[in-house]
Amino acid sequence: MTLQQLPDDRLKFAYWVPNVSGGLVVSKIPQRTEWNLNYNVKLAQIAEQAGFDYALSQIRFIGSYGAEYQHESTTFSTALLLGTERIKVIAAILPGPWHPAVTAKLGATADQISNGRWAVNVVSGWFAGEYHALGLPWLEHNERYRRSREFIQILKGIWTEDHFTFKGNYYSVNEFNLRPKPLQLPHPEIFQGGNSRAAKENAGNVSDWYFMNGNTPEGHKAQIDEVNEIANGAGRRGKVRFGVNAFIIARETEKEAQRELEAIIEHADAEAVNAFGEAVKQAGQASPERHGMWENSTFRDLVQYNDGFRTNLIGTPEQIAERIFHLKTLGVNLVLGGFLHFQEEIRFFGERVLPLLRELERAKPLPERLAV
Ligand SMILES: Cc1cc2nc3c(=O)[nH]c(=O)nc-3n(C[C@H](O)[C@H](O)[C@H](O)COP(=O)(O)O)c2cc1C
């Protein structure tokens, strides 16, 4: 089965794996979310039961603005795969510490032992302090993305070709003959995100999926259009799929949902949020066009460190289902959710929001494939 022959065009759902401490908001509000393995295996089981398709792990080597403790993403992802049956787990890696051939090998094994449920998120990164701690060079913005592009080209080459050779500026592999290859054909899915032009160029040219931070519907539409234009120019029409981040607060009434949002913000760890705001100037703002993720994020936005409040999936199940459906009409293929109390809220989402969305999808089918 190739990517273009996915069984249906239903919107897909992913959740952020809380494999770092502190949950998904930089706030001191009490959260019934834990970062240990037991909590996470149970969460992954709840999520697959609730109808989620993917779990996305985070890669973080050192504490950063609230994530004081972190479990390494590839190890943790494999553990989640072994505790589940259907859900795919997207392991996040950084092209600096990881070598693409090592990642290809690791991914092939994880894919084999999970019956074809492994995927990868190639993170170009914004956190200079992490590279310094590891004693690795911190490349300038667009160079990080050039390295990521080589990384993805090599992953694909090793996964799909025998005796693969590549001579790049950052990596070389010589006649590498991976055995066994991954189970998934043509290869495990490759995700990648960022708002800068370089991130979009990589998405259009080499990625299977483009992840976006939270944004308004118009903002997401503009990003989708730009990446599709790049993909068309690269002979990859219709090959890139789109995922959006959202911090989801579904409550019985809109008032309750809004009150929860305000409480999260009132309890924000202001010092950590401000320090994070400074650190992420290493992201798109450091690109030549000075355009990228977090460029106009307010203090409120940064309390969810991937701008998740901006997507506005905050309200009643009906409101949220309608807004998600609207995203689908704009070309979104996947919603990536963060939650305050992960286990119980993912269950609630599966019971109350997803059926409404599936109903909308049935009632208003989209054209065969959205024009791109
Ligand atoms: C959905 C999503 C997941 C991400 N996961 C991570 C992560 O686990 N670790 C990390 O350091 N950066 C992560 N990033 C950050 C990106 O790799 C990138 O550094 C950031 O989007 C800045 O992009 P820009 O420079 O193109 O604006 C993630 C971004 C998105 C959109």
The ligand as a MOL file (V3000), in Angstrom:
LIG
                    3D

  0  0  0     0  0            999 V3000
M  V30 BEGIN CTAB
M  V30 COUNTS 31 33 0 0 0
M  V30 BEGIN ATOM
M  V30 1 C 4.3040 19.1820 15.2180 0
M  V30 2 C 5.6920 19.6200 15.5170 0
M  V30 3 C 6.4960 18.8320 16.3220 0
M  V30 4 C 7.7790 19.2420 16.6830 0
M  V30 5 N 8.5080 18.4610 17.5290 0
M  V30 6 C 9.6960 18.9050 17.9700 0
M  V30 7 C 10.4420 18.1630 18.9410 0
M  V30 8 O 10.0380 17.0990 19.3890 0
M  V30 9 N 11.6390 18.6870 19.3640 0
M  V30 10 C 12.1260 19.8850 18.8950 0
M  V30 11 O 13.1880 20.2920 19.3200 0
M  V30 12 N 11.4470 20.5940 17.9680 0
M  V30 13 C 10.2470 20.1400 17.4980 0
M  V30 14 N 9.5650 20.8720 16.5650 0
M  V30 15 C 10.1920 22.1250 16.0430 0
M  V30 16 C 10.6350 22.0680 14.5750 0
M  V30 17 O 11.4900 21.0430 14.2760 0
M  V30 18 C 11.3030 23.3650 14.1640 0
M  V30 19 O 12.4590 23.5850 14.8840 0
M  V30 20 C 10.4100 24.5100 14.4090 0
M  V30 21 O 9.2040 24.1740 13.8130 0
M  V30 22 C 10.9490 25.8270 13.8550 0
M  V30 23 O 10.6980 25.8910 12.5290 0
M  V30 24 P 11.0870 27.1440 11.6010 0
M  V30 25 O 12.4920 27.4700 11.9030 0
M  V30 26 O 10.8940 26.5910 10.2270 0
M  V30 27 O 10.1120 28.2130 11.9100 0
M  V30 28 C 8.2970 20.4690 16.1870 0
M  V30 29 C 7.4910 21.2470 15.3470 0
M  V30 30 C 6.2060 20.8510 15.0070 0
M  V30 31 C 5.3660 21.7270 14.1260 0
M  V30 END ATOM
M  V30 BEGIN BOND
M  V30 1 1 1 2
M  V30 2 1 2 3
M  V30 3 2 2 30
M  V30 4 2 3 4
M  V30 5 1 4 5
M  V30 6 1 4 28
M  V30 7 2 5 6
M  V30 8 1 6 7
M  V30 9 1 6 13
M  V30 10 2 7 8
M  V30 11 1 7 9
M  V30 12 1 9 10
M  V30 13 2 10 11
M  V30 14 1 10 12
M  V30 15 2 12 13
M  V30 16 1 13 14
M  V30 17 1 14 15
M  V30 18 1 14 28
M  V30 19 1 15 16
M  V30 20 1 16 17
M  V30 21 1 16 18
M  V30 22 1 18 19
M  V30 23 1 18 20
M  V30 24 1 20 21
M  V30 25 1 20 22
M  V30 26 1 22 23
M  V30 27 1 23 24
M  V30 28 2 24 25
M  V30 29 1 24 26
M  V30 30 1 24 27
M  V30 31 2 28 29
M  V30 32 1 29 30
M  V30 33 1 30 31
M  V30 END BOND
M  V30 END CTAB
M  END
